[in-house]
Amino acid sequence: MIRLFISLPVTVALIIFAACNQAPVELSWLQWKWTSSPGVLALLVAALFYATGSASVWIVVLRQIRRARRAEQELRTLRASLPETDVPARPPGLTSAPVNSPMLKAYAAPQPVETPPAPEVAPTAEAAPQLPKPPEHS
């Protein structure tokens, strides 16, 4: 999104510059001389710099992609070379925790078993306290 905020005004400014400067002018660089409008020259230079910047970014991105693929392949070969007996058993749900993690040790530790409390016996009529009866009004 930020590229849009930067590239859109620059592109619009270049187009306006090219539209306003259409008269042919004699241009020279070192020993070369040619006739062209400054607007066309500005658009050509902008296109050249855009292509150069894009190519340099893609070179960096392709290097990173290559390094990531190489690291992933190395990880696959290392995992394949591990014997199955070296893999510690883990409780389900904690597969991504490190082996020496305190959380894994606490989770794998035997948990105390709670016994449910004895069911309460419903009070009988003999043991229930007697409440006084309200006075009757006539």
C-alpha positions as CSV (number, residue, x, y, z in Angstrom):
1,M,0.0,0.0,0.0
2,I,2.9,2.4,0.8
3,R,4.3,1.7,-2.7
4,L,1.1,2.9,-4.2
5,F,1.3,6.2,-2.2
6,I,4.9,6.7,-3.4
7,S,4.7,5.4,-7.0
8,L,1.4,6.9,-8.0
9,P,2.3,10.6,-7.5
10,V,5.7,10.0,-9.1
11,T,4.1,8.4,-12.1
12,V,1.5,11.1,-12.4
13,A,4.3,13.8,-12.2
14,L,6.3,12.1,-14.9
15,I,3.3,11.8,-17.2
16,I,2.5,15.5,-16.7
17,F,6.1,16.4,-17.3
18,A,6.1,14.4,-20.5
19,A,2.9,16.0,-21.7
20,C,4.1,19.5,-21.0
21,N,7.5,19.1,-22.6
22,Q,6.9,17.7,-26.1
23,A,9.0,20.1,-28.1
24,P,12.1,18.4,-29.5
25,V,15.4,19.5,-28.0
26,E,18.9,18.6,-28.9
27,L,20.3,16.4,-26.1
28,S,23.9,15.3,-25.6
29,W,25.7,12.8,-23.4
30,L,29.4,12.6,-23.6
31,Q,30.0,12.5,-27.4
32,W,26.5,11.4,-28.4
33,K,24.0,13.9,-29.6
34,W,20.3,13.3,-30.4
35,T,17.1,15.2,-30.7
36,S,14.2,14.2,-28.4
37,S,11.7,15.7,-26.1
38,P,12.7,15.9,-22.4
39,G,9.4,14.2,-21.4
40,V,10.2,11.1,-23.4
41,L,13.7,11.1,-22.0
42,A,12.3,11.3,-18.5
43,L,9.9,8.4,-19.1
44,L,12.7,6.3,-20.6
45,V,15.0,7.0,-17.6
46,A,12.2,6.2,-15.1
47,A,11.4,2.9,-16.9
48,L,15.1,2.0,-16.9
49,F,15.4,2.7,-13.1
50,Y,12.2,0.8,-12.4
51,A,13.5,-2.2,-14.3
52,T,16.8,-2.1,-12.5
53,G,15.2,-1.8,-9.1
54,S,12.8,-4.7,-9.8
55,A,15.7,-6.9,-11.0
56,S,17.7,-6.2,-7.9
57,V,14.8,-7.0,-5.6
58,W,14.1,-10.2,-7.5
59,I,17.8,-11.3,-7.2
60,V,17.6,-10.9,-3.4
61,V,14.2,-12.6,-3.2
62,L,15.3,-15.6,-5.3
63,R,18.4,-16.0,-3.1
64,Q,16.2,-16.1,0.0
65,I,13.8,-18.6,-1.6
66,R,16.8,-20.8,-2.6
67,R,18.2,-20.7,1.0
68,A,14.8,-21.6,2.5
69,R,14.4,-24.5,0.1
70,R,17.9,-25.7,0.9
71,A,17.3,-25.5,4.7
72,E,13.9,-27.3,4.4
73,Q,15.6,-30.1,2.4
74,E,18.3,-30.4,5.1
75,L,15.7,-30.5,7.8
76,R,13.9,-33.3,6.0
77,T,17.1,-35.4,5.6
78,L,18.0,-34.8,9.3
79,R,14.5,-35.9,10.4
80,A,14.7,-39.0,8.2
81,S,18.0,-39.9,9.7
82,L,16.7,-39.9,13.3
83,P,15.9,-43.3,14.6
84,E,12.3,-43.7,15.8
85,T,13.4,-44.8,19.3
86,D,15.1,-41.4,19.9
87,V,11.8,-39.6,19.6
88,P,10.4,-39.1,23.1
89,A,6.7,-39.9,23.7
90,R,4.8,-36.7,24.2
91,P,1.4,-36.1,25.5
92,P,-1.1,-35.1,22.8
93,G,-1.5,-31.3,22.5
94,L,2.1,-30.5,23.4
95,T,3.9,-31.7,20.2
96,S,5.6,-28.4,19.5
97,A,7.0,-27.9,23.0
98,P,10.8,-28.5,23.5
99,V,11.8,-31.8,25.2
100,N,13.3,-30.0,28.2
101,S,10.4,-27.5,28.6
102,P,9.1,-27.0,32.1
103,M,5.6,-26.9,30.7
104,L,6.0,-30.4,29.2
105,K,7.5,-31.7,32.4
106,A,4.6,-30.3,34.5
107,Y,2.0,-31.6,32.0
108,A,3.6,-35.1,31.9
109,A,3.9,-35.3,35.8
110,P,1.4,-37.5,37.4
111,Q,-1.6,-35.4,38.5
112,P,-3.2,-36.0,41.9
113,V,-6.4,-37.9,41.7
114,E,-9.3,-36.1,43.3
115,T,-11.9,-38.2,44.9
116,P,-15.4,-37.0,44.6
117,P,-17.0,-36.0,48.0
118,A,-19.4,-38.5,49.6
119,P,-23.0,-37.8,48.5
120,E,-25.0,-35.9,51.0
121,V,-27.9,-37.8,52.6
122,A,-31.2,-36.0,52.4
123,P,-32.3,-35.0,56.0
124,T,-35.2,-37.0,57.3
125,A,-38.3,-35.4,58.9
126,E,-37.2,-36.4,62.3
127,A,-33.9,-34.5,62.0
128,A,-35.3,-31.4,60.3
129,P,-35.8,-28.5,62.7
130,Q,-39.4,-27.5,63.4
131,L,-40.3,-23.9,62.5
132,P,-43.0,-22.1,64.4
133,K,-46.3,-21.8,62.6
134,P,-47.5,-18.3,61.7
135,P,-50.4,-16.9,63.8
136,E,-53.8,-17.3,62.1
137,H,-55.9,-14.1,61.7
138,S,-59.7,-14.2,61.8
